[in-house]
Amino acid sequence: MSAILSADDLNDFISPGVACIKPVETLPVQKPSDSSNPYEVTTEDQVAASEPPPPAQISLTDCLACSGCVTSAEAVLVSLQSHSEVLSTLDAHPSMRPPWLAHNGTNGVANGGTYANGFTNGTNGYHAEERKLFVASVSPQTRASLAAVFNVSEVEAGNMITQLLSGPSGLKAGGNYGSAFTWVLDTNVLREACLVAAADEVTSSLSSSSRPSAPDADGAIDTTPRKPILTSACPGWICYAEKTHPYVLPHLSRLKSPQALAGTLVKSVLSQRYNIPPSQIWHLAIMPCFDKKLEASRSELTSSAWLPNHDTTETPVRDVDCVITARELLHLASARNISFSSLPRTPLTSSQRTPFPDPRLEAFLFPPTRRKNQDAAAGSSGGYLYHILQTYQAQHPGSSISISRGRNADVVEYSLVRGGETIIKMARYYGFRNIQNLVRRLKPAKISRMPGARMAVRRPGVGGAGEGVKEYAYVEVMACPGGCTNGGGQVKVTEVGDVQKAEGIRVSNGDVVAAKPGPKEQKEWLARVDEAYYSAEDDEKLDADGDQEMLDVDIPVMNGNSNGNGHDLVAGISRIYVKGVLSHWADVTGVDQQSLLFTSYRKVESDVGKKKQSDVERVAGLASSLGGGW
């Protein structure tokens, strides 16, 4: 685990109810006897306990299966998913090179059921299975954090990241094999697909013809979420819901996050269409919070969800192999003696880029201009709620969006109104303190066990916009106060001075990082990061040779309209175009869109507080499992 993470850094932390433990099931070690009697009769439990137990190993998978603690506290236990893991993987595997070999089948296999090599073998004596195709995806919040640190624009920060991961002066210049990332994706592109799918999910769930989820369905992938529908893009919130409040699972959106969607798209297309085994595609995500490492470790987000005829005897391949944060990315550059501030601020040239093998997905994943993030009204967490609200607004001409603040800045209520009529209501809840109020109001009323008693009447919440949460159609829930730009993995104001000093950047006396930072300075710093996030421009591009030119964005629109009301464009996103890309993705892989776009959730069972076995019962069970008995 990267040494930069500690519990003190976490802003989405709830104190664990119990200590985090992973007991190693072994018999108690007996004290060695001073006397050695060759005729002494012993028992097999004493023999089995003669060797000390191996040290316990705790992984994220163990954390996901335990309800002892929640949210980012679990990330402290990560042994992998760090910048060191990225470097060790690059040093252990040469990069896979094109050309890509497409095939006629739909199962990604050739030559008698084995994967074809899908790449040139080269002349360096590497075995095909040693090579890996390295792909990275970068969030806009990460770019905003680095943009504020190095006093550049969010677009320039993104170019610097790409130059580090794929450029000639970045990771390619070092390591055992000069391995680097073939593609660096902008998760804003995948977020457009998520926004369109989220709007459709909400519309479908709220329609009178939709099939409500069964009471015992929880968060199954093939069920319809209940009103109010709760965002599923924040892994800290999802982990908290699964472990402590399973009654909210039927309300969770089934939609994958942009991080998960990026991994699913890359691995499914390249394995199903271009013969590259999923195990040889290594996907790195650069995200604003440590909880994204938890998301990458979920068993639901693996090749078993989308690989046809999946062999259950084989270990599923994760859609996202490793997650690092903005702070860890700087450690990655430092470990290779690369000055991040000195990296080119321009895109890769056309000769340095490898086009994605599918032309239609190439145009979608690498558009000619970066998508603008969102305005401040949409928030810093992807704008799910605001896009859904704008979709409804496009379907109701003459309506307007009303915004009102709740009990604090992280609770905001949105209403779509026309005349005196409220068409739909939504809300935003950021930070665990507000989330606790939200789930408390969603808790079902208890039924008295007394004969003839009625259902208990719940006491309404005290004030605030969350008083009538069940009236909301959709609630955008994020664990971090202030949203994703304030993620636990972002560069903190206390670290900015050291980073800039190490990079040789002069700090002005009026800079917030020049003085001894405190809460006031941290707040000012977050405002600077938000400014970088919201001010990302979308009307300029640098062409393939690095020359700046103006670009008139032409979003492809097919015949007809996606909603039947003549409003295909919502916040600059063409719903028809995005749906066409998603349909093409499903056709290329032979996998239905539900398996590609959606996932499931489950209640996490725990034995905390339950009756524990006595030592005699435990020893008896272990002895019998070793082949003996009493």
C-alpha positions as CSV (number, residue, x, y, z in Angstrom):
1,M,0.0,0.0,0.0
2,S,1.2,3.5,-0.8
3,A,2.5,5.2,2.3
4,I,0.7,8.4,1.5
5,L,-2.6,7.1,2.8
6,S,-3.6,7.3,6.4
7,A,-6.9,7.6,8.3
8,D,-6.2,11.2,9.1
9,D,-6.4,12.1,5.4
10,L,-9.9,10.7,4.9
11,N,-12.9,13.0,4.7
12,D,-15.5,10.3,4.2
13,F,-14.7,8.3,7.3
14,I,-17.1,6.8,9.8
15,S,-15.5,5.2,12.9
16,P,-15.7,1.4,12.6
17,G,-18.0,-0.4,14.9
18,V,-15.5,-3.2,15.6
19,A,-11.8,-3.8,15.0
20,C,-10.9,-5.0,11.5
21,I,-10.0,-8.6,11.9
22,K,-9.4,-11.5,9.6
23,P,-8.9,-14.6,11.9
24,V,-6.7,-17.3,10.6
25,E,-8.5,-20.6,11.5
26,T,-5.9,-22.7,13.1
27,L,-5.6,-24.7,16.3
28,P,-4.0,-23.0,19.3
29,V,-0.3,-23.4,19.5
30,Q,0.8,-25.5,22.4
31,K,3.7,-24.6,24.6
32,P,6.7,-26.9,23.9
33,S,7.2,-29.5,26.7
34,D,10.6,-29.5,28.5
35,S,10.5,-33.3,28.8
36,S,10.8,-35.5,25.7
37,N,9.1,-38.8,26.3
38,P,9.3,-41.1,23.2
39,Y,6.5,-43.3,24.6
40,E,4.1,-40.4,25.2
41,V,0.8,-40.6,23.4
42,T,-0.2,-37.4,21.7
43,T,-3.3,-36.3,19.8
44,E,-3.5,-35.1,16.3
45,D,-4.7,-31.6,17.3
46,Q,-1.4,-31.2,19.2
47,V,0.5,-32.3,16.1
48,A,-1.4,-29.9,13.8
49,A,-0.7,-27.0,16.1
50,S,3.0,-27.6,16.4
51,E,3.7,-25.1,13.6
52,P,2.9,-21.4,14.0
53,P,0.1,-20.1,11.7
54,P,1.0,-18.1,8.7
55,P,0.6,-14.3,9.0
56,A,-2.8,-13.0,8.1
57,Q,-3.1,-11.3,4.7
58,I,-5.9,-8.7,4.4
59,S,-7.1,-7.6,0.9
60,L,-9.9,-5.4,-0.4
61,T,-11.9,-8.5,-1.1
62,D,-11.8,-9.3,2.6
63,C,-12.9,-5.8,3.4
64,L,-15.8,-6.0,1.1
65,A,-17.0,-9.1,2.8
66,C,-16.9,-7.7,6.3
67,S,-19.1,-5.1,7.9
68,G,-16.6,-4.2,10.6
69,C,-15.7,-0.9,9.0
70,V,-16.8,1.2,6.1
71,T,-15.6,3.6,3.4
72,S,-12.0,4.7,2.9
73,A,-10.8,3.2,6.2
74,E,-10.7,-0.1,4.3
75,A,-8.3,1.4,1.7
76,V,-5.7,1.6,4.4
77,L,-5.4,-2.2,4.2
78,V,-4.7,-2.3,0.4
79,S,-1.5,-4.2,-0.3
80,L,-1.7,-3.6,-4.1
81,Q,-3.4,-0.9,-6.2
82,S,-0.6,1.7,-5.7
83,H,1.9,3.5,-7.9
84,S,4.4,0.8,-6.9
85,E,2.1,-1.9,-8.4
86,V,1.9,0.1,-11.6
87,L,5.7,0.2,-11.9
88,S,6.2,-3.4,-11.0
89,T,3.7,-4.5,-13.6
90,L,5.2,-2.3,-16.3
91,D,8.7,-3.7,-15.5
92,A,7.4,-7.3,-15.6
93,H,5.6,-7.2,-18.9
94,P,6.6,-5.9,-22.3
95,S,3.9,-3.8,-24.0
96,M,1.7,-5.5,-26.6
97,R,1.9,-4.0,-30.0
98,P,-0.6,-3.9,-33.0
99,P,-1.7,-5.0,-35.5
100,W,-5.0,-6.3,-34.0
101,L,-6.4,-9.4,-35.5
102,A,-10.2,-9.3,-35.8
103,H,-12.0,-12.6,-36.2
104,N,-15.4,-13.8,-37.3
105,G,-16.6,-15.3,-34.1
106,T,-18.2,-13.7,-31.1
107,N,-16.5,-15.5,-28.3
108,G,-13.0,-14.0,-28.7
109,V,-11.5,-17.4,-29.3
110,A,-9.8,-18.9,-32.3
111,N,-7.6,-21.9,-33.3
112,G,-9.4,-24.7,-31.5
113,G,-10.7,-22.7,-28.5
114,T,-7.5,-20.8,-27.6
115,Y,-7.0,-17.1,-28.0
116,A,-5.1,-16.0,-31.0
117,N,-2.2,-13.7,-30.4
118,G,-3.8,-10.5,-31.6
119,F,-0.4,-8.7,-31.7
120,T,3.0,-9.1,-33.3
121,N,5.3,-11.5,-31.5
122,G,8.3,-9.2,-32.0
123,T,11.9,-10.4,-32.3
124,N,13.0,-9.9,-28.7
125,G,12.2,-13.4,-27.6
126,Y,9.2,-12.6,-25.4
127,H,6.6,-15.2,-25.0
128,A,3.1,-14.0,-26.1
129,E,1.6,-14.5,-22.7
130,E,4.3,-12.2,-21.1
131,R,3.0,-9.2,-23.0
132,K,0.3,-6.9,-21.8
133,L,-1.8,-4.2,-23.4
134,F,-1.8,-1.3,-21.0
135,V,-4.8,1.1,-20.9
136,A,-5.5,4.0,-18.6
137,S,-8.6,6.1,-17.8
138,V,-8.4,9.5,-16.1
139,S,-11.1,11.4,-14.3
140,P,-11.7,15.1,-14.8
141,Q,-11.4,15.7,-11.0
142,T,-7.9,14.3,-11.0
143,R,-7.0,16.6,-13.9
144,A,-8.5,19.6,-12.0
145,S,-6.4,18.8,-8.9
146,L,-3.2,18.6,-10.8
147,A,-4.2,21.7,-12.8
148,A,-4.5,23.7,-9.6
149,V,-1.1,22.4,-8.3
150,F,0.8,23.3,-11.4
151,N,-1.1,26.4,-12.4
152,V,-2.2,25.1,-15.8
153,S,-5.6,24.5,-17.4
154,E,-7.5,21.3,-16.9
155,V,-6.9,20.4,-20.5
156,E,-3.2,21.0,-20.2
157,A,-3.1,18.8,-17.0
158,G,-4.8,16.0,-19.0
159,N,-2.2,16.3,-21.8
160,M,0.6,16.1,-19.2
161,I,-0.9,12.9,-17.7
162,T,-1.1,11.4,-21.2
163,Q,2.5,12.4,-21.9
164,L,3.6,10.7,-18.7
165,L,1.7,7.5,-19.4
166,S,2.2,7.2,-23.2
167,G,4.6,9.9,-24.4
168,P,8.3,9.5,-25.3
169,S,9.5,11.5,-22.3
170,G,7.3,9.6,-19.9
171,L,7.3,6.0,-18.7
172,K,8.5,4.8,-22.1
173,A,11.9,6.3,-21.4
174,G,12.6,3.9,-18.5
175,G,11.8,0.5,-17.0
176,N,13.0,-3.0,-18.0
177,Y,11.1,-3.0,-21.3
178,G,10.1,0.6,-21.9
179,S,6.5,-0.4,-21.4
180,A,3.9,2.3,-21.5
181,F,0.1,2.8,-21.9
182,T,-1.3,2.3,-25.4
183,W,-4.4,4.4,-24.7
184,V,-5.3,7.0,-22.1
185,L,-9.1,7.5,-21.9
186,D,-11.0,10.5,-20.6
187,T,-13.7,9.2,-18.3
188,N,-15.9,12.2,-19.3
189,V,-16.5,10.3,-22.6
190,L,-17.8,7.3,-20.7
191,R,-19.7,9.5,-18.4
192,E,-21.8,10.7,-21.3
193,A,-22.9,7.1,-21.8
194,C,-23.6,6.9,-18.1
195,L,-25.7,10.1,-18.1
196,V,-27.8,9.0,-21.0
197,A,-28.3,5.5,-19.5
198,A,-29.1,7.1,-16.1
199,A,-31.8,9.3,-17.6
200,D,-33.4,6.3,-19.3
201,E,-33.2,4.2,-16.1
202,V,-35.0,6.9,-14.1
203,T,-37.6,7.5,-16.8
204,S,-38.3,3.7,-17.1
205,S,-38.4,3.2,-13.3
206,L,-40.9,6.0,-12.7
207,S,-43.2,5.0,-15.5
208,S,-46.4,3.3,-14.4
209,S,-45.7,0.3,-16.7
210,S,-42.4,-0.6,-15.0
211,R,-42.2,-3.7,-13.0
212,P,-41.3,-2.9,-9.4
213,S,-38.5,-4.8,-7.8
214,A,-39.5,-7.7,-5.5
215,P,-39.1,-7.1,-1.7
216,D,-36.3,-9.7,-1.5
217,A,-34.6,-8.7,-4.8
218,D,-32.4,-6.1,-3.1
219,G,-30.0,-4.8,-5.8
220,A,-30.3,-7.5,-8.5
221,I,-29.2,-6.4,-11.9
222,D,-32.5,-7.4,-13.6
223,T,-34.8,-5.4,-11.3
224,T,-36.1,-1.9,-11.5
225,P,-34.9,0.5,-8.8
226,R,-37.5,2.0,-6.6
227,K,-38.3,5.7,-6.0
228,P,-36.3,7.6,-4.8
229,I,-33.5,6.2,-7.0
230,L,-30.1,6.7,-5.5
231,T,-26.8,7.3,-7.4
232,S,-24.5,4.3,-7.6
233,A,-21.3,6.0,-8.9
234,C,-19.8,6.5,-5.4
235,P,-18.2,3.3,-4.1
236,G,-17.9,4.6,-0.5
237,W,-21.6,5.2,-0.4
238,I,-22.3,1.8,-2.0
239,C,-20.1,0.0,0.5
240,Y,-21.8,1.8,3.4
241,A,-25.3,0.9,2.1
242,E,-24.5,-2.7,1.6
243,K,-23.0,-3.1,5.0
244,T,-25.1,-1.0,7.3
245,H,-28.4,-0.2,5.5
246,P,-29.4,-3.0,3.2
247,Y,-33.0,-1.7,3.0
248,V,-31.8,1.0,0.6
249,L,-30.4,-1.5,-1.9
250,P,-33.7,-1.7,-3.9
251,H,-33.4,2.1,-4.4
252,L,-29.8,2.0,-5.8
253,S,-29.3,2.7,-9.5
254,R,-28.0,-0.4,-11.2
255,L,-25.8,1.6,-13.6
256,K,-22.0,1.1,-13.5
257,S,-19.7,4.1,-12.9
258,P,-17.6,5.6,-15.7
259,Q,-14.5,3.9,-14.2
260,A,-16.2,0.4,-14.4
261,L,-17.7,1.2,-17.8
262,A,-14.3,2.1,-19.2
263,G,-12.8,-1.2,-18.1
264,T,-15.8,-3.3,-19.4
265,L,-15.7,-1.6,-22.8
266,V,-12.0,-1.9,-23.4
267,K,-11.7,-5.5,-22.2
268,S,-14.9,-6.8,-23.7
269,V,-14.2,-5.3,-27.2
270,L,-10.6,-6.3,-27.4
271,S,-11.2,-9.8,-26.1
272,Q,-14.4,-10.6,-28.1
273,R,-13.4,-8.9,-31.4
274,Y,-9.6,-8.8,-31.5
275,N,-8.6,-12.0,-29.8
276,I,-6.7,-10.5,-26.9
277,P,-7.3,-12.5,-23.6
278,P,-8.8,-10.3,-20.9
279,S,-5.9,-11.3,-18.6
280,Q,-3.4,-9.6,-21.0
281,I,-5.3,-6.3,-20.9
282,W,-4.2,-4.3,-17.9
283,H,-6.5,-1.3,-17.0
284,L,-5.3,1.5,-14.7
285,A,-7.8,4.1,-13.4
286,I,-6.7,7.4,-12.0
287,M,-9.4,8.6,-9.7
288,P,-10.0,11.3,-7.0
289,C,-10.7,9.0,-4.1
290,F,-9.3,5.8,-2.5
291,D,-12.7,4.1,-2.4
292,K,-12.4,3.6,-6.2
293,K,-9.9,0.9,-5.3
294,L,-12.8,-0.9,-3.4
295,E,-15.0,-0.6,-6.5
296,A,-12.3,-2.2,-8.7
297,S,-12.1,-5.1,-6.3
298,R,-15.9,-6.0,-6.5
299,S,-16.5,-9.5,-7.8
300,E,-19.5,-8.2,-9.9
301,L,-17.1,-6.0,-12.0
302,T,-15.2,-8.8,-13.7
303,S,-15.1,-10.7,-17.0
304,S,-17.6,-13.2,-15.5
305,A,-20.4,-10.6,-16.0
306,W,-19.9,-10.2,-19.8
307,L,-17.7,-13.1,-21.1
308,P,-19.9,-15.6,-23.0
309,N,-19.5,-19.2,-22.0
310,H,-17.3,-18.2,-19.1
311,D,-15.4,-21.1,-17.6
312,T,-16.3,-21.2,-14.0
313,T,-13.1,-23.0,-13.2
314,E,-11.0,-20.0,-14.3
315,T,-10.4,-17.0,-12.1
316,P,-12.5,-14.0,-13.4
317,V,-10.4,-11.0,-14.7
318,R,-11.2,-7.7,-13.1
319,D,-12.4,-4.9,-15.4
320,V,-10.1,-2.5,-13.6
321,D,-6.8,-3.9,-12.5
322,C,-5.5,-1.0,-10.5
323,V,-6.6,2.4,-9.2
324,I,-4.3,5.2,-8.2
325,T,-5.1,8.8,-7.2
326,A,-3.7,12.2,-8.2
327,R,-1.2,12.1,-5.3
328,E,-0.1,8.6,-6.2
329,L,0.3,9.7,-9.9
330,L,2.9,12.2,-8.7
331,H,4.7,9.5,-6.8
332,L,4.7,7.4,-9.9
333,A,6.5,10.1,-11.9
334,S,8.9,10.8,-9.0
335,A,9.8,7.1,-8.8
336,R,10.9,7.2,-12.4
337,N,12.8,10.5,-11.9
338,I,10.3,12.3,-14.2
339,S,9.5,16.0,-13.5
340,F,5.8,16.2,-14.0
341,S,5.8,20.0,-14.4
342,S,8.3,19.6,-17.3
343,L,6.2,17.2,-19.3
344,P,4.7,18.6,-22.6
345,R,1.4,20.3,-22.2
346,T,0.3,19.4,-25.7
347,P,-1.4,16.2,-26.9
348,L,0.5,13.3,-28.5
349,T,1.2,13.7,-32.2
350,S,-0.5,11.5,-34.7
351,S,2.6,9.4,-35.1
352,Q,2.8,8.8,-31.3
353,R,-0.9,7.7,-31.1
354,T,-2.2,4.2,-31.7
355,P,-5.8,4.3,-33.0
356,F,-8.3,2.1,-31.3
357,P,-8.9,-0.8,-33.7
358,D,-12.7,-0.2,-33.9
359,P,-13.2,3.0,-36.0
360,R,-16.6,3.8,-34.5
361,L,-15.4,3.4,-30.9
362,E,-12.2,5.3,-31.8
363,A,-14.3,8.3,-32.7
364,F,-16.4,7.9,-29.5
365,L,-13.5,7.4,-27.1
366,F,-11.2,10.0,-28.6
367,P,-13.4,12.8,-29.9
368,P,-11.7,15.8,-31.6
369,T,-12.3,18.0,-28.6
370,R,-12.5,17.5,-24.9
371,R,-16.0,17.5,-23.4
372,K,-16.7,20.4,-21.0
373,N,-17.3,19.1,-17.5
374,Q,-20.4,20.8,-16.1
375,D,-21.4,24.2,-14.7
376,A,-21.5,24.8,-11.0
377,A,-25.2,24.0,-10.7
378,A,-24.5,20.4,-11.8
379,G,-21.9,19.8,-9.0
380,S,-18.4,18.4,-9.2
381,S,-19.4,14.7,-9.2
382,G,-20.4,14.1,-12.8
383,G,-23.7,15.9,-12.9
384,Y,-26.0,12.9,-12.9
385,L,-28.9,14.6,-11.2
386,Y,-28.6,17.7,-13.3
387,H,-28.5,15.8,-16.6
388,I,-31.5,13.8,-15.7
389,L,-33.3,17.0,-14.7
390,Q,-32.4,18.6,-18.0
391,T,-33.6,15.5,-19.9
392,Y,-37.0,15.9,-18.2
393,Q,-36.9,19.6,-18.9
394,A,-36.4,18.9,-22.6
395,Q,-39.5,16.8,-22.5
396,H,-41.6,19.6,-20.9
397,P,-41.3,22.8,-22.9
398,G,-41.7,26.0,-20.8
399,S,-40.5,24.4,-17.6
400,S,-37.7,25.8,-15.4
401,I,-35.4,24.4,-12.8
402,S,-35.7,25.7,-9.2
403,I,-32.8,25.2,-6.8
404,S,-33.0,25.6,-3.1
405,R,-30.4,24.9,-0.4
406,G,-31.1,22.6,2.5
407,R,-29.7,22.6,6.0
408,N,-26.1,23.0,4.6
409,A,-24.3,23.5,1.4
410,D,-24.1,19.8,0.7
411,V,-27.9,19.3,0.8
412,V,-29.6,20.9,-2.3
413,E,-33.1,20.4,-3.6
414,Y,-34.0,20.6,-7.3
415,S,-37.5,21.0,-8.7
416,L,-38.7,21.1,-12.3
417,V,-41.7,23.5,-12.3
418,R,-44.0,24.8,-15.0
419,G,-46.5,27.4,-13.9
420,G,-47.6,26.4,-10.4
421,E,-47.0,22.7,-11.1
422,T,-44.0,20.7,-9.8
423,I,-43.2,18.1,-12.4
424,I,-40.4,16.3,-10.6
425,K,-38.3,16.8,-7.5
426,M,-34.7,15.6,-6.9
427,A,-32.0,16.3,-4.3
428,R,-28.3,16.1,-3.8
429,Y,-26.7,14.7,-0.6
430,Y,-23.0,15.0,-0.2
431,G,-20.9,13.8,2.9
432,F,-21.7,11.0,5.3
433,R,-23.3,13.2,7.9
434,N,-26.0,14.1,5.4
435,I,-26.1,10.6,4.0
436,Q,-26.9,9.3,7.5
437,N,-29.9,11.6,7.6
438,L,-31.0,10.4,4.2
439,V,-30.9,6.7,5.0
440,R,-32.6,7.3,8.3
441,R,-35.6,8.8,6.6
442,L,-35.7,5.9,4.1
443,K,-35.8,3.3,6.8
444,P,-39.1,1.3,6.8
445,A,-41.4,1.7,9.8
446,K,-41.4,-1.2,12.2
447,I,-44.5,-3.2,12.6
448,S,-45.5,-3.9,16.2
449,R,-45.7,-7.5,17.2
450,M,-48.7,-6.9,19.4
451,P,-51.9,-8.5,18.1
452,G,-54.0,-6.1,16.1
453,A,-51.4,-3.3,16.3
454,R,-51.0,-1.0,13.3
455,M,-47.7,0.0,11.6
456,A,-45.8,2.4,13.7
457,V,-45.9,6.0,12.6
458,R,-42.4,7.4,12.0
459,R,-41.5,10.7,13.4
460,P,-40.6,13.1,10.5
461,G,-37.2,14.5,10.2
462,V,-36.4,17.9,11.7
463,G,-36.2,20.6,9.1
464,G,-34.0,20.6,6.0
465,A,-34.5,19.7,2.4
466,G,-34.4,16.0,3.3
467,E,-37.6,16.0,5.3
468,G,-39.6,14.5,2.4
469,V,-36.9,12.3,0.8
470,K,-39.5,9.8,-0.4
471,E,-41.0,12.5,-2.6
472,Y,-37.8,12.8,-4.6
473,A,-37.6,10.9,-7.8
474,Y,-33.7,10.8,-7.7
475,V,-31.0,11.6,-5.2
476,E,-27.4,12.2,-6.1
477,V,-25.4,10.7,-3.2
478,M,-21.6,11.2,-2.8
479,A,-19.5,10.3,0.3
480,C,-17.2,13.3,0.2
481,P,-18.3,16.7,1.4
482,G,-18.2,19.1,-1.5
483,G,-18.3,16.2,-4.0
484,C,-15.6,14.4,-6.0
485,T,-13.2,17.3,-6.4
486,N,-12.7,16.9,-2.6
487,G,-11.9,13.2,-2.8
488,G,-9.4,11.7,-0.3
489,G,-6.8,11.0,-3.1
490,Q,-6.7,14.6,-4.3
491,V,-3.7,16.8,-3.5
492,K,-4.3,18.6,-0.2
493,V,-3.3,22.1,0.5
494,T,-0.8,20.9,3.1
495,E,1.0,19.0,0.3
496,V,1.0,21.6,-2.4
497,G,4.0,23.5,-1.1
498,D,6.1,20.4,-1.0
499,V,5.1,19.3,-4.4
500,Q,5.8,22.7,-6.0
501,K,9.1,23.0,-4.2
502,A,10.1,19.5,-5.4
503,E,9.2,20.5,-9.0
504,G,11.1,23.9,-8.7
505,I,7.9,26.0,-8.9
506,R,8.1,29.4,-7.3
507,V,5.2,30.1,-4.9
508,S,4.0,33.7,-4.6
509,N,3.5,35.3,-1.2
510,G,-0.2,35.7,-1.9
511,D,-0.8,32.1,-2.7
512,V,-2.9,30.1,-0.3
513,V,-0.2,27.5,-0.1
514,A,2.5,30.0,0.9
515,A,1.2,30.5,4.4
516,K,0.8,27.8,7.0
517,P,-2.3,26.0,5.7
518,G,-5.3,25.5,7.9
519,P,-9.0,24.9,7.4
520,K,-9.5,28.3,5.8
521,E,-6.7,27.7,3.3
522,Q,-8.0,24.2,2.5
523,K,-11.4,25.7,1.7
524,E,-9.7,28.2,-0.6
525,W,-7.7,25.5,-2.2
526,L,-10.8,23.4,-2.9
527,A,-12.4,26.5,-4.5
528,R,-9.3,26.7,-6.8
529,V,-9.7,23.0,-7.8
530,D,-13.4,23.5,-8.4
531,E,-12.5,26.5,-10.6
532,A,-10.2,24.4,-12.7
533,Y,-12.9,21.7,-12.9
534,Y,-15.7,24.1,-14.0
535,S,-13.6,26.2,-16.4
536,A,-12.4,23.4,-18.6
537,E,-12.8,24.7,-22.2
538,D,-14.4,22.7,-25.0
539,D,-14.1,25.2,-27.9
540,E,-10.5,24.6,-28.7
541,K,-8.4,21.7,-29.6
542,L,-4.8,21.0,-30.5
543,D,-4.5,19.1,-33.7
544,A,-2.4,16.0,-34.1
545,D,0.8,18.0,-34.6
546,G,0.3,20.3,-31.7
547,D,-1.0,23.3,-33.6
548,Q,-4.0,25.1,-32.0
549,E,-7.1,25.6,-34.1
550,M,-10.7,26.5,-33.6
551,L,-13.2,23.6,-33.9
552,D,-16.9,23.7,-34.7
553,V,-18.2,20.6,-32.9
554,D,-20.6,18.7,-35.0
555,I,-22.4,16.0,-32.9
556,P,-23.7,13.3,-35.2
557,V,-27.5,13.0,-35.1
558,M,-29.3,10.2,-36.8
559,N,-32.8,10.5,-38.3
560,G,-35.5,10.8,-35.6
561,N,-35.5,11.7,-32.0
562,S,-34.7,9.6,-29.0
563,N,-37.6,10.9,-26.9
564,G,-40.2,11.6,-29.5
565,N,-40.4,15.3,-28.6
566,G,-37.9,16.7,-30.9
567,H,-35.2,17.2,-28.2
568,D,-32.3,14.9,-28.9
569,L,-29.5,17.1,-27.5
570,V,-29.4,17.5,-23.8
571,A,-26.6,19.6,-22.4
572,G,-24.7,19.2,-25.6
573,I,-25.0,15.4,-25.5
574,S,-26.7,13.6,-28.4
575,R,-28.8,10.8,-26.9
576,I,-29.2,9.1,-30.3
577,Y,-25.5,9.2,-31.0
578,V,-24.6,7.7,-27.6
579,K,-27.3,5.0,-27.9
580,G,-26.0,4.2,-31.3
581,V,-22.5,3.7,-29.9
582,L,-23.8,1.5,-27.1
583,S,-25.8,-0.6,-29.6
584,H,-22.6,-1.0,-31.7
585,W,-20.7,-2.1,-28.6
586,A,-23.2,-4.8,-27.8
587,D,-23.2,-6.0,-31.5
588,V,-19.4,-6.1,-31.6
589,T,-19.1,-8.2,-28.4
590,G,-22.3,-10.3,-28.7
591,V,-23.2,-9.3,-25.2
592,D,-26.6,-7.7,-24.2
593,Q,-26.4,-4.1,-23.0
594,Q,-27.8,-4.9,-19.6
595,S,-24.7,-7.1,-18.8
596,L,-22.4,-4.3,-20.2
597,L,-23.9,-1.3,-18.6
598,F,-25.4,-2.5,-15.3
599,T,-24.3,-4.3,-12.2
600,S,-25.8,-5.6,-9.0
601,Y,-25.5,-5.1,-5.2
602,R,-25.8,-7.4,-2.2
603,K,-26.4,-7.3,1.5
604,V,-23.1,-7.9,3.3
605,E,-23.7,-10.5,6.1
606,S,-21.5,-10.3,9.2
607,D,-21.1,-12.5,12.2
608,V,-20.3,-9.4,14.4
609,G,-22.4,-9.6,17.5
610,K,-23.5,-13.2,16.9
611,K,-22.9,-16.1,19.2
612,K,-19.4,-17.3,18.8
613,Q,-18.2,-20.9,19.0
614,S,-16.4,-21.9,22.2
615,D,-12.8,-23.1,21.9
616,V,-14.0,-26.7,22.4
617,E,-16.4,-26.4,19.5
618,R,-13.9,-24.7,17.3
619,V,-11.2,-27.2,18.0
620,A,-13.6,-30.1,17.4
621,G,-14.6,-28.6,14.0
622,L,-11.0,-28.0,12.9
623,A,-9.9,-31.5,14.0
624,S,-12.7,-33.1,12.0
625,S,-11.8,-30.9,9.0
626,L,-8.2,-32.2,9.2
627,G,-9.5,-35.8,8.8
628,G,-9.6,-36.7,12.5
629,G,-12.3,-36.7,15.2
630,W,-12.9,-37.4,18.8
